[in-house]
Amino acid sequence: MSTASISEAVAHANRKTPLAKRLASQWWRHLLGIIAVVFAAFPIVYILSASLASGGTLTGSNKLFSSVDLGNYSQLLSDPVRPYGKWYLNTVIIALVCAVATVFLGALAAYSFSRMRFKGRRGGLLALMLIQMFPQMLTVVAIFLLLTWLGDVYPVLGVGSRTALIMVYLGGALGANTYLMYGFFNTVPASLDEAARVDGAGHARIFFTIILPLVAPILAVVGLLSFIGTFTEYVVASVILGADPNTETLAVGLYQYVSTETSSNWGVFAAGAVLAALPPMILFLWLQKYIVSGLTGGAVK
């Protein structure tokens, strides 16, 4: 019996089974689904309510949407001392550049480890695995001292430079993302490469015209993870960028609204967080069809 016939038989049996009986046997699935939706949606609803509440504190948001006021958004966008628009632009540029560069450089490295055989290949793969064990936060002091020294020689790579921040992000992300893409590249049959070489194609042509289209799901996943990770990162950005409002990112800039007890304004902070969530959400919805296949495709090799 074909797969289509089996699917039709199962669908026919489900139609004949009473709805109440199906719910009685599968009620726990619906309960778990409802709990998961409530658990995931409550923080979003709460922060949206806080952004629309006046008063500048979170206590007024305990009753969700008890008041609707756009004053927090108006204050956020019109603050002359804290340029939210500049922070937004800086964050989007840094996140996009890191995402594109991570995907491109990681794909090149993954293709090399997957398709080429060279001295040090196994050691390089082992090094990538070991690098993933240590978070980038452990090297913040060393990175700061290194950039302080580099800034004296190359100011564009010194403390306070967005270019330096991008380089640090790339260095911390390439290890994990390269190994993730390496597993996916291994699922592409090597016979495709061999057929292309028979036709006279080199590594560059094989990589750009054959391999990249086939591994689009993992490229989308790596790009999305890189974008979200750099878009919301705070510790490294606060150390490297310093206190210049014109170079700060959203995470560093918004913290100023809640950094002191005397000048905390959680309403404005919530409004900024709501607006900051839009780019990752849009990108996630756009790449949603690639997420599952990209994360699981390299796990079966």
C-alpha positions in Angstrom: 0.0 0.0 0.0 1.4 3.4 -0.9 2.0 6.3 1.5 -0.9 8.2 0.0 -3.3 5.3 0.5 -2.3 4.9 4.1 -2.8 8.7 4.8 -6.2 8.5 3.2 -7.2 5.5 5.3 -6.0 7.2 8.5 -7.9 10.4 7.6 -11.1 8.4 6.9 -10.8 6.6 10.2 -10.4 9.9 12.0 -13.5 11.3 10.4 -15.5 8.3 11.5 -14.3 8.6 15.1 -16.5 11.0 17.2 -14.9 14.2 18.2 -15.6 13.7 21.9 -13.8 10.3 21.8 -10.7 11.7 20.1 -10.5 14.6 22.7 -10.9 12.1 25.5 -8.0 10.0 24.3 -5.7 13.0 23.4 -6.7 15.6 26.0 -3.2 15.7 27.5 -1.8 16.9 24.2 -4.1 19.9 24.1 -3.4 20.7 27.7 0.3 20.7 27.2 -0.1 22.8 24.1 -2.2 25.4 26.0 0.3 25.5 28.9 3.2 26.0 26.4 1.4 28.8 24.6 0.5 30.6 27.9 4.1 30.2 29.2 5.6 31.6 26.0 3.1 34.4 25.5 2.8 35.8 29.0 6.2 37.7 29.0 5.4 39.2 25.6 1.9 40.4 26.8 3.3 41.7 30.1 6.1 43.8 28.5 3.6 45.1 25.9 1.3 46.1 28.7 4.2 47.8 30.6 5.1 49.8 27.5 1.6 51.2 27.3 1.3 52.0 31.1 2.1 55.4 32.5 4.1 56.0 35.6 7.5 54.5 34.7 7.2 51.4 37.0 6.2 47.8 36.5 3.7 47.7 39.4 1.1 49.4 37.3 1.3 46.6 34.7 0.2 43.9 37.1 -3.3 44.5 35.8 -2.7 43.9 32.1 -3.7 46.8 29.8 -5.4 48.7 32.7 -4.4 51.8 30.8 -3.3 52.5 27.3 -0.9 55.4 26.8 1.7 56.0 24.1 3.6 58.5 26.2 6.5 56.0 26.8 7.0 55.6 23.0 6.9 59.4 22.5 9.4 60.0 25.2 11.7 57.2 23.9 11.8 58.6 20.3 12.1 62.3 21.3 14.8 62.0 24.0 17.6 64.3 22.9 20.2 62.8 25.2 19.6 59.2 24.4 19.3 58.8 20.6 17.2 55.6 20.3 17.1 55.8 16.5 20.9 55.9 16.4 21.1 52.9 18.7 18.6 51.0 16.5 20.5 51.8 13.3 23.8 50.7 14.9 22.4 47.5 16.1 20.8 46.5 12.8 24.0 47.3 10.9 26.2 45.3 13.3 23.8 42.4 13.4 23.3 42.2 9.6 27.1 42.4 8.9 27.8 39.8 11.5 25.1 37.5 10.2 26.2 37.8 6.5 29.9 37.4 7.4 29.3 34.5 9.7 27.3 32.6 7.1 29.8 33.2 4.3 33.0 32.5 6.3 31.5 29.6 8.2 30.3 28.0 4.9 33.7 28.3 3.4 35.3 26.7 6.4 32.6 24.0 6.6 33.1 23.2 2.9 36.8 22.9 3.4 36.5 20.5 6.4 33.8 18.5 4.6 35.2 18.1 1.1 39.0 18.5 1.4 41.6 16.3 3.0 44.6 18.2 4.4 47.1 18.1 7.2 45.6 19.3 10.4 42.0 18.7 9.4 41.1 16.5 12.3 42.9 18.7 14.8 41.1 21.7 13.4 37.7 20.0 13.9 38.7 19.1 17.5 39.7 22.6 18.2 36.3 23.9 17.0 34.6 21.5 19.4 36.9 22.7 22.3 36.3 26.4 21.5 32.6 25.9 21.9 33.1 24.8 25.5 34.3 28.3 26.6 31.8 31.2 26.4 33.1 34.5 24.9 32.3 36.2 28.2 35.4 34.6 29.8 37.7 36.5 27.4 36.2 40.0 27.9 39.2 41.3 29.9 41.7 39.9 27.3 39.7 41.3 24.4 39.6 44.8 26.0 43.3 44.8 26.6 44.0 43.6 23.1 41.7 46.2 21.5 43.3 48.9 23.7 46.7 48.0 22.2 45.4 47.7 18.7 43.7 51.1 19.0 47.1 52.7 19.3 48.2 51.2 16.0 44.9 50.9 14.1 42.2 53.2 15.5 39.5 51.5 13.6 40.1 48.3 15.6 40.3 50.1 19.0 37.9 50.4 21.9 34.8 52.4 20.9 34.8 51.2 17.3 31.9 49.3 15.8 34.3 47.5 13.4 36.2 46.1 16.4 32.9 44.9 17.9 32.0 43.1 14.7 35.4 41.4 14.5 35.0 40.2 18.1 31.5 38.8 17.4 32.8 37.0 14.3 35.7 35.4 16.2 33.3 34.1 18.8 30.7 32.8 16.5 32.7 31.0 13.7 33.7 28.0 15.8 30.2 26.8 16.8 28.6 27.8 13.5 31.3 26.2 11.4 30.9 22.9 13.2 27.1 23.1 12.8 27.3 23.7 9.1 30.0 21.0 8.8 27.5 18.3 9.8 25.0 19.6 7.3 27.5 19.7 4.5 28.3 16.0 5.1 24.7 15.1 4.2 25.2 16.4 0.6 26.3 13.4 -1.5 29.9 13.7 -2.6 28.9 12.2 -6.0 27.6 15.6 -7.0 31.1 17.0 -6.5 32.6 14.2 -8.6 30.1 14.7 -11.4 30.9 18.4 -11.5 34.6 17.8 -11.6 34.1 15.5 -14.6 32.5 18.4 -16.3 35.6 20.6 -15.5 34.2 22.5 -12.4 36.6 23.6 -9.7 36.0 24.0 -6.0 34.7 27.6 -6.4 32.2 26.7 -9.0 31.1 23.6 -7.0 30.7 25.6 -3.8 28.7 28.5 -5.2 26.6 26.8 -7.8 26.0 23.3 -6.3 26.6 23.2 -2.6 25.2 26.5 -1.4 21.7 26.1 -2.9 21.5 22.6 -1.4 22.5 23.8 2.1 20.2 26.9 2.2 18.4 25.7 5.3 21.5 25.6 7.5 22.6 28.9 6.1 19.3 30.5 7.1 19.5 29.0 10.6 23.1 30.2 11.2 22.2 33.6 9.8 19.2 33.9 12.1 21.1 32.7 15.2 23.9 35.1 14.5 21.6 38.0 14.0 19.6 37.4 17.2 22.7 36.7 19.2 24.5 39.9 18.2 21.2 42.0 18.3 20.6 41.2 21.9 24.2 40.9 23.3 25.1 43.3 26.1 28.3 42.4 28.0 30.8 42.5 25.2 29.2 45.5 23.5 29.2 47.5 26.7 32.9 46.8 27.3 34.0 47.6 23.7 31.8 50.5 22.7 32.2 52.5 25.9 29.9 55.3 26.8 29.6 57.2 23.4 25.8 57.5 22.7 26.5 57.6 18.9 28.1 54.1 18.9 26.0 52.3 21.5 23.7 49.4 20.6 20.1 48.9 21.8 21.1 46.6 24.7 23.7 49.1 26.0 21.6 52.2 25.4 18.3 50.9 26.9 20.1 49.8 30.1 20.5 53.5 30.9 16.8 53.8 31.5 16.9 51.3 34.4 20.6 51.5 35.5 19.9 53.6 38.6 17.2 53.4 41.3 16.6 57.2 41.2 16.1 57.5 37.4 14.6 54.1 36.5 11.9 54.3 33.9 10.7 50.8 33.1 7.9 52.0 30.9 10.3 53.6 28.4 12.6 50.6 28.7 9.6 48.3 27.9 8.7 50.5 24.9 12.2 50.3 23.6 12.2 46.5 24.1 9.0 46.1 22.1 10.3 48.0 19.2 13.7 46.2 19.4 11.9 42.8 19.1 10.5 43.6 15.6 13.6 42.9 13.4 14.3 39.5 15.0 10.6 38.6 14.8 10.3 39.6 11.2 13.5 37.7 10.3 12.3 34.6 12.2 8.9 34.5 10.4 10.6 35.0 7.1 13.1 32.1 7.6 10.7 29.9 9.6 10.3 27.2 6.9 14.1 26.6 7.0 14.4 26.3 10.8 13.4 22.7 11.4 15.2 21.2 8.4 18.3 23.3 9.1 18.6 22.3 12.7 18.0 18.6 12.2 19.4 17.9 8.8 23.0 17.5 9.9 22.2 15.3 12.9 21.6 12.0 11.0 25.0 11.7 9.2 
